């Protein structure tokens, strides 16, 4: 390469460095990623419905835990970053302070959304919300920092959105979120190259490797861990089960078509009489199903006779797409809604 070409490349590198003068510290991605990943991995074991049956208490407990964890992470990251900059005799730039505010804002928004979902529903979208907030934070940081952060931010947002469109089980989405935080952010810290120019193929290889770690690896491990073959168990009829023919351990109970399934609904609020009562919906099975019981209690696994088992983590039993109130001269006040009970995803 000629000397003028070398000079042009050097000028181009200087301009790129000037445009992307912000550098994220490697320790920041470790500090934010590993604790958040562990929290996602343990989220089904701590502050559960069994431990805190009251929804308000459980929501406040999760809010306090998330605020404590994220505030601790932010404080430690701030002090370590300030120490690193002092060691290199660097000052906090205006852009760095603003980008850091965006990061804290997105994490705070995710925390408040988590708290609100306890009261307004939408818990299935929780993982997607956190991944979207993280993706936006990485993308904004990458606009003023390294190009790799932009790519990772976009992919993180796409993972969250695509998981909803694909209707992945919540358990799968939870482990993907744990991998994005706990594995993806530390790996991203190791992949940062301080803004050096890389060929497009090299960048593509980097981001595909990152995607394999945060998406393909957790989905594969989770699938193999939760989709083992259900043992071939004897099937007993509902009549025999109610007569006391069940034994300890795992059994399969067959419910024939036409079996009544009363659905109790606990009614609350301050405008209706009979609060505390439990109205019953008299539903009836339209086709036979088989339930897997473990130590006398259904574990959520179900199948139609002759078909494969549908695991509890894969089944979406009940959904309420809409609910509305009406007041007409013909019918008076009326509340109507749609209640869908199904085993297979549409």
C-alpha positions, 0 to 999 in steps of 0.5 A: 500500500502506498504512503498516501493510502496509509495516510488516508487510512490513518485520517479515516481512523482518526475521524472514526475515533473522534466520532465514536469517542466514548468507551464503555469500560469492560468491567461495566458489562461484567458488573451489570450482566452477571448479577442480572443473569443470576437474578433471572436464573433464580427468579422462579425460586425466590419471592414466589407465590407460595412464599408471598401469597398476597400480590401487593406484598409480592410486588413490593418485595420484588420492587425492593429487591430490584431497586436494591440490586440495580442501585448497588450495581450502578453505584459499584460501576460508577465508582470503578469507572471513576477510578479507572478514568482517574488512573488514566487521567481522563475526564467524564465527557458530556456524552458519557454522562448523558448515555449513562443516564439513558442506561439508568433510565431504561433499567428503571423503566424495566423495573417499574414495568415489572412492578406494574405487571403484578397488578395489570397483567402481561407477565408473559411479556416480562422477558421481552420488556427487559431485553428491549430495554437492554437492547436500546441501552446498548444501541444508544451506547454504541452510537457514540462508542463501538459499532459492535454494541450497536449490533448487539443492541439490535439483536437483543431487541430482536430476540425479545420481540421475536420470542413473543411472535414465536410464542416461546414458553415463558420458561424458555424466554427466562433462560434466554434473558438470563443468558443475554445478561449473564453470558452475553454482556461479559462476552461482549466485554471480551469482544470489545476492541476499542473502536478499531476497524474490522472487516464486515466478515469479522464483525459478522463472525463476532456477532453470530458467535455471540448470538449462538451463546445467548440464544442457541445455547440456552434454548438447546440446554433448556429444551434437553433439560425439560423435554425428556421422555415421560416414562411409560406409566399405567393409565387409570380411569377417573372412576378408579382414581376416585375409588382409591386405586391411585398409588404414590409417585407418578400416575396418569389419570384419564378423564373421558369426554363429558366429564364436568370440570367446575371452574371456581372464580374468586370475585373481588372488588367494591361494586358487586354484592357477594364479594368473597363468594366463588361463582362456578362455571360449569364446563364440560370436557369435549374430548378425553384428556390424560393428566400426569399426577405426581404424589397425588397432585397434577404437575401440569403435564397433559396429553390427548390419548395417543398423542405426545405429552404437552409439558406444563411449561408449554401449555397456555391453559386460559387466556382472556383476549378482551373484556368490556362493559355495555349498557343498552335499553334492551339488555341493561348493564352487562359485562361480556368477555372472551375466555379461551381454554385450550391446550394447543397454541393457535 
